[in-house]
Amino acid sequence: MSRVEIQEIVSSNDNDGVKIDQIAKVRGWFRPEEGSYFFAVVQDYLKEKLKLEDAAKKILTPIDEKIAAERLDDVNFMDLWFSILHAARRTHYRDADIHISIVRLVAAFKEHSIPNNAQYNYLHNEQTDLLMACREAYNDQPTPGSSFEVENQAWSNLNFFLALLVREKLADNFVFAIWAMRQALETPHQDDEDSTAVQKYETYVPAAAVWVFGAHHALFEKQEDLTPKDKKHGNPGRGGELWKGKAEFSHARWNFWKDRFAEIATMDGLSEDTKVVAKDAVESMERAATFEKM
């Protein structure tokens, strides 16, 4: 992989979406297949060339036909989900309406009933391979010190979309929120030979903040002890060095995250953009915590 090649992409006059497409190829991110039918449909839908029902029909009809022909193995569910996830990754999280449009496409898939073949509706209701695709895409995260700003942005965009899926009860991606918060807020970042503390915060903080923006009250009300019952199963909900509590979703951990965002919002050396997103996260968390009372 050539950093020079990435630099040339970043320095071009292309829009960020095109840059993210090109970087995804160079970096080897999980993404739609070359010439993907599904990705073309998703793009036409987002460009308003297709209405939601028409886009859903173009996606679902060929899947239904393969299922009816007992050719389920020919359905490339992963390409469908990577098409949707990549569309979200190339869309700025501040463009929330576009992200919501993509979410509606996922909802249309989940709610679909196969004509004259209802026994296979579970393939849609359970959103076959979606969680697997989310996990794969989540691995394509930037590296502080070697990634460029547009890559950090793509990472935040993806996290925002995953948070929306949680809010709309379309995917159980809650653990990704802990991973994002642990990386950004529960770790005392320091300078090392690969990157500075500032670069680490610049990379990780926006991706954590968008979980507050996207999942919002759903994240606040999530209360769950994640302490593993069997040590062989790992501890995905564990805290970082700064979190002294249990592996859990709790109001105590939520408040810790809020305090850390507030601290980072005034941290010396950070860009104004990162300070603003941290401050916005604090305000969003305060609104989420009072949501039920309004």
C-alpha positions as CSV (number, residue, x, y, z in Angstrom):
1,M,0.0,0.0,0.0
2,S,1.4,3.3,-1.0
3,R,1.0,6.4,1.2
4,V,2.0,8.4,-1.8
5,E,-1.0,7.0,-3.7
6,I,-3.3,7.9,-0.8
7,Q,-1.8,11.4,-0.7
8,E,-2.6,11.9,-4.4
9,I,-6.2,10.8,-3.8
10,V,-6.5,13.2,-0.8
11,S,-5.0,16.1,-2.8
12,S,-7.3,15.7,-5.8
13,N,-10.3,17.9,-6.6
14,D,-12.7,15.0,-6.3
15,N,-15.4,15.2,-3.7
16,D,-15.0,13.3,-0.4
17,G,-17.3,10.5,-1.6
18,V,-15.2,9.7,-4.6
19,K,-12.0,10.0,-2.5
20,I,-13.4,7.5,0.0
21,D,-14.3,5.2,-2.9
22,Q,-10.7,5.3,-4.1
23,I,-9.1,5.0,-0.7
24,A,-11.3,2.0,0.1
25,K,-9.7,0.2,-2.9
26,V,-6.2,1.1,-2.0
27,R,-6.6,0.3,1.7
28,G,-8.5,-2.9,0.9
29,W,-11.6,-1.9,3.0
30,F,-14.6,-4.2,2.9
31,R,-16.7,-2.6,0.2
32,P,-19.1,-3.4,-2.7
33,E,-17.8,-5.7,-5.4
34,E,-16.6,-4.0,-8.6
35,G,-19.6,-3.2,-10.7
36,S,-22.0,-4.2,-7.9
37,Y,-25.6,-4.3,-8.9
38,F,-26.7,-3.5,-5.4
39,F,-24.4,-0.5,-5.0
40,A,-25.6,1.0,-8.3
41,V,-29.2,0.7,-7.1
42,V,-28.4,2.3,-3.7
43,Q,-26.6,5.2,-5.4
44,D,-29.5,5.8,-7.8
45,Y,-31.8,5.8,-4.8
46,L,-29.6,8.4,-2.9
47,K,-29.4,10.5,-6.1
48,E,-33.3,10.5,-6.1
49,K,-33.4,8.7,-9.4
50,L,-35.4,6.0,-7.6
51,K,-38.1,6.2,-4.9
52,L,-37.7,4.0,-1.8
53,E,-40.3,1.5,-3.0
54,D,-38.7,1.3,-6.4
55,A,-35.1,0.9,-5.0
56,A,-36.4,-1.8,-2.6
57,K,-38.1,-3.6,-5.4
58,K,-35.0,-3.6,-7.6
59,I,-33.0,-5.0,-4.7
60,L,-35.5,-7.5,-3.4
61,T,-37.0,-9.0,-6.6
62,P,-33.8,-10.7,-7.8
63,I,-33.3,-12.1,-4.3
64,D,-36.8,-13.4,-4.2
65,E,-36.4,-15.0,-7.6
66,K,-33.2,-16.9,-6.5
67,I,-34.9,-18.0,-3.3
68,A,-37.9,-19.3,-5.3
69,A,-35.5,-21.2,-7.6
70,E,-33.8,-22.7,-4.6
71,R,-30.6,-20.9,-5.4
72,L,-30.1,-19.2,-2.0
73,D,-26.3,-19.7,-2.2
74,D,-26.4,-17.4,-5.3
75,V,-27.7,-14.5,-3.2
76,N,-24.7,-12.3,-2.2
77,F,-26.1,-10.8,1.0
78,M,-22.7,-9.5,1.9
79,D,-22.4,-7.5,-1.2
80,L,-25.8,-5.9,-0.5
81,W,-24.8,-5.0,3.0
82,F,-21.3,-3.7,2.0
83,S,-23.1,-1.6,-0.6
84,I,-25.3,-0.1,2.1
85,L,-22.5,0.3,4.6
86,H,-20.2,1.9,2.0
87,A,-22.9,4.3,1.0
88,A,-23.1,5.4,4.6
89,R,-19.3,5.6,5.0
90,R,-19.1,8.0,2.0
91,T,-21.9,10.3,3.4
92,H,-21.0,12.9,6.0
93,Y,-22.7,12.2,9.4
94,R,-24.0,15.8,9.4
95,D,-26.1,14.9,6.4
96,A,-28.4,13.0,8.7
97,D,-31.3,13.0,6.2
98,I,-29.3,11.0,3.7
99,H,-28.3,8.5,6.4
100,I,-31.9,8.2,7.4
101,S,-32.7,7.4,3.7
102,I,-30.2,4.5,3.8
103,V,-31.7,3.3,7.1
104,R,-35.1,3.2,5.4
105,L,-33.7,0.9,2.8
106,V,-32.5,-1.5,5.5
107,A,-36.0,-1.3,7.1
108,A,-37.6,-2.1,3.8
109,F,-35.4,-5.3,3.6
110,K,-36.3,-6.3,7.1
111,E,-40.1,-5.8,6.6
112,H,-40.2,-7.5,3.2
113,S,-42.5,-10.5,2.7
114,I,-41.6,-12.9,-0.1
115,P,-44.6,-13.4,-2.4
116,N,-46.0,-16.9,-2.3
117,N,-43.0,-18.1,-0.3
118,A,-43.5,-16.8,3.2
119,Q,-41.5,-19.7,4.8
120,Y,-38.4,-17.9,3.8
121,N,-39.4,-14.5,5.2
122,Y,-37.0,-15.1,8.1
123,L,-34.1,-14.4,5.7
124,H,-35.3,-10.8,5.5
125,N,-36.6,-10.5,9.1
126,E,-33.3,-11.7,10.5
127,Q,-31.4,-9.6,8.0
128,T,-29.1,-12.4,6.9
129,D,-25.4,-11.5,7.2
130,L,-26.0,-7.9,8.3
131,L,-24.2,-8.2,11.6
132,M,-21.3,-10.0,10.0
133,A,-21.0,-7.3,7.4
134,C,-21.1,-4.6,10.1
135,R,-18.3,-6.4,12.1
136,E,-16.1,-6.7,9.0
137,A,-16.6,-3.0,8.1
138,Y,-15.9,-2.0,11.6
139,N,-12.4,-3.5,11.3
140,D,-11.6,-0.9,8.6
141,Q,-10.7,1.8,11.0
142,P,-8.1,4.5,10.6
143,T,-4.7,4.5,12.2
144,P,-3.6,7.7,14.0
145,G,-0.5,9.1,12.5
146,S,-0.8,7.4,9.1
147,S,-4.5,8.0,8.1
148,F,-5.7,11.2,6.5
149,E,-8.6,13.4,7.7
150,V,-11.0,12.1,5.0
151,E,-10.4,8.5,6.3
152,N,-11.2,9.7,9.8
153,Q,-14.3,11.2,8.4
154,A,-15.3,8.0,6.7
155,W,-14.9,6.2,10.0
156,S,-17.1,8.6,11.8
157,N,-19.7,8.4,9.1
158,L,-19.8,4.6,9.4
159,N,-20.2,4.8,13.1
160,F,-23.0,7.2,12.8
161,F,-24.9,4.9,10.5
162,L,-24.3,1.9,12.9
163,A,-25.7,4.0,15.7
164,L,-28.8,4.8,13.7
165,L,-29.4,1.1,13.1
166,V,-29.3,0.6,16.8
167,R,-31.7,3.5,17.4
168,E,-34.2,2.1,14.9
169,K,-33.8,-1.4,16.3
170,L,-32.6,-2.7,12.9
171,A,-29.3,-4.2,14.3
172,D,-27.9,-5.1,17.7
173,N,-24.7,-3.1,17.3
174,F,-24.5,-1.8,20.8
175,V,-21.1,-3.3,21.6
176,F,-19.6,-1.1,18.8
177,A,-20.6,1.9,20.9
178,I,-18.5,0.7,23.8
179,W,-15.6,0.0,21.5
180,A,-15.8,3.5,20.1
181,M,-16.1,5.1,23.6
182,R,-13.3,3.0,25.1
183,Q,-11.0,3.9,22.3
184,A,-11.7,7.6,22.5
185,L,-12.6,8.3,26.1
186,E,-11.5,5.5,28.4
187,T,-7.9,5.5,27.2
188,P,-5.3,8.1,28.4
189,H,-3.7,8.8,25.0
190,Q,0.0,9.7,24.9
191,D,2.6,10.5,22.3
192,D,4.4,7.5,20.9
193,E,6.7,6.7,18.0
194,D,3.7,6.1,15.7
195,S,1.4,9.1,16.6
196,T,0.8,11.9,19.0
197,A,-1.9,12.0,21.6
198,V,-3.6,14.8,19.6
199,Q,-3.7,12.6,16.5
200,K,-5.3,9.8,18.5
201,Y,-8.0,12.1,19.9
202,E,-8.6,13.6,16.4
203,T,-9.1,10.1,15.0
204,Y,-11.2,8.6,17.7
205,V,-13.3,11.3,19.4
206,P,-15.6,12.1,16.4
207,A,-16.3,8.4,15.9
208,A,-17.4,8.1,19.5
209,A,-19.4,11.3,19.5
210,V,-21.6,10.2,16.6
211,W,-22.8,7.3,18.7
212,V,-24.4,9.9,20.9
213,F,-25.8,11.8,17.9
214,G,-27.1,8.6,16.2
215,A,-28.3,6.3,19.0
216,H,-29.1,9.1,21.4
217,H,-31.7,8.1,24.0
218,A,-31.5,4.4,23.0
219,L,-27.9,4.5,24.2
220,F,-28.7,6.3,27.4
221,E,-31.4,3.9,28.4
222,K,-29.3,0.8,27.6
223,Q,-28.6,-0.8,30.9
224,E,-26.8,-4.1,30.9
225,D,-24.1,-6.0,32.8
226,L,-21.7,-7.4,30.2
227,T,-19.4,-9.2,32.6
228,P,-18.6,-12.5,30.9
229,K,-20.0,-15.6,32.6
230,D,-17.2,-17.6,31.0
231,K,-13.7,-16.1,30.7
232,K,-13.1,-18.2,27.6
233,H,-15.6,-15.9,25.8
234,G,-13.5,-12.8,26.1
235,N,-14.8,-9.5,27.5
236,P,-15.9,-7.2,24.6
237,G,-17.6,-4.7,27.0
238,R,-14.5,-4.2,29.2
239,G,-13.4,-0.7,30.0
240,G,-10.3,1.2,29.2
241,E,-7.7,2.2,31.7
242,L,-9.7,5.2,32.9
243,W,-13.0,3.4,33.5
244,K,-12.9,1.8,36.9
245,G,-16.4,0.3,36.7
246,K,-17.6,-3.0,35.3
247,A,-18.0,-4.1,31.7
248,E,-21.5,-2.7,31.3
249,F,-23.9,-0.2,29.9
250,S,-24.9,2.0,32.8
251,H,-25.7,5.6,33.7
252,A,-22.5,5.7,35.6
253,R,-20.5,4.9,32.5
254,W,-22.6,7.2,30.4
255,N,-21.9,10.1,32.8
256,F,-18.2,9.2,32.7
257,W,-18.3,9.4,28.9
258,K,-20.0,12.8,29.1
259,D,-17.4,14.1,31.5
260,R,-14.6,13.0,29.2
261,F,-16.2,14.6,26.2
262,A,-16.4,17.9,28.3
263,E,-12.7,17.5,29.2
264,I,-11.7,16.9,25.6
265,A,-13.7,19.9,24.4
266,T,-11.2,22.2,26.2
267,M,-8.1,20.2,25.6
268,D,-5.1,22.1,24.2
269,G,-3.8,21.2,20.8
270,L,-6.9,19.7,19.4
271,S,-8.5,21.1,16.2
272,E,-11.6,23.3,16.6
273,D,-13.6,20.7,14.7
274,T,-12.8,18.0,17.3
275,K,-13.5,20.4,20.2
276,V,-16.9,21.3,18.7
277,V,-17.9,17.7,18.1
278,A,-17.0,16.9,21.7
279,K,-19.0,19.8,23.0
280,D,-21.9,18.8,20.8
281,A,-21.7,15.3,22.2
282,V,-22.0,16.7,25.8
283,E,-25.1,18.7,24.8
284,S,-26.6,15.8,23.0
285,M,-26.0,13.5,26.0
286,E,-27.7,16.0,28.3
287,R,-30.8,16.1,26.0
288,A,-30.9,12.3,25.8
289,A,-30.8,12.0,29.6
290,T,-33.9,14.2,29.9
291,F,-35.7,12.8,26.9
292,E,-38.3,10.8,29.0
293,K,-39.1,13.9,31.0
294,M,-40.0,16.1,28.1
